[in-house]
Amino acid sequence: MSTNSRSGRNQVLVSEAKSGLDKFKLEVANEIGLSNYDQIDKGTLTSRQNGYVGGTMVKRMVEAYENGLAGK
């Protein structure tokens, strides 16, 4: 696979986690003011808006992981 290929990006590695990630995405979007994110055509949103949802998700997942490490 070439390094420029988009295949493989945004794949859920654990299929059972997909619904949880979708729910998490909707919660984050709602918290930042993008209600009905699941029904919005993402092409009508700015790159900043779409990126903020994913970036906030990653930030929270990293924080949760770090908190888990600190608790051990």
N, C-alpha and C positions, 0 to 999 in steps of 0.2 A: 504494500500500500504506500502510495506517495505521501509525503508530508503535507501536501497541499489538498489532499482529498478531504472532503467534508464528511464522508461516510465514517461512522463510528463516533461522531460527535453527538452529544446529547443523548447517548444511549444509557438506559438504566441497566446497570449490571446485575441487579437483583430484581427480577420481575415482580416479586411480591411487594417491593418498595414503591412501585409506580404510583399506586393510588395515594399513598402517604405523601409522596413528593408533590403530586398534583394538588392535594389538599393544602399542603404547606405553601405552595405557590399562590393559591387563592387567598390564603390568610395574609400573606405578606402584601400582595397586591391591594387587598382591601385596606390594610393598615396604612398604606402610603397613598390612599385616595383613588385607587383604580378599582372601583366596585364593578361587579359583573365582568371581571377580567376573563373568565372562561367563555363569555359570549362576545367579547370585543374582537374585531378583526385586528390582529396584532400589527398588520401593515398600516393601519391608520394611526398607530402610536409612534412617537419619536423613538429613535435609538436610545436616547437617554432614559425614557420611561421604561422601555423593555429591559434595558440593561440594569436599571435600578432594581427591578424585581429580582432578577437572577443574582445580582451582586449582593443584595440584602440577604437572600437565601444562603449564599455561600458564607457570608460573614457570620450569620447565626449558627450555621453548622460548624464552622471552625471554633466559634466561642463555646458551643456545647461540647465539642471534643476536648478543648483545652480545659474546660471546667471538669470534665470527666477524668482527665489526667491528674488534675490538681487534687481531686477527691480520693485518689488511690494511695 
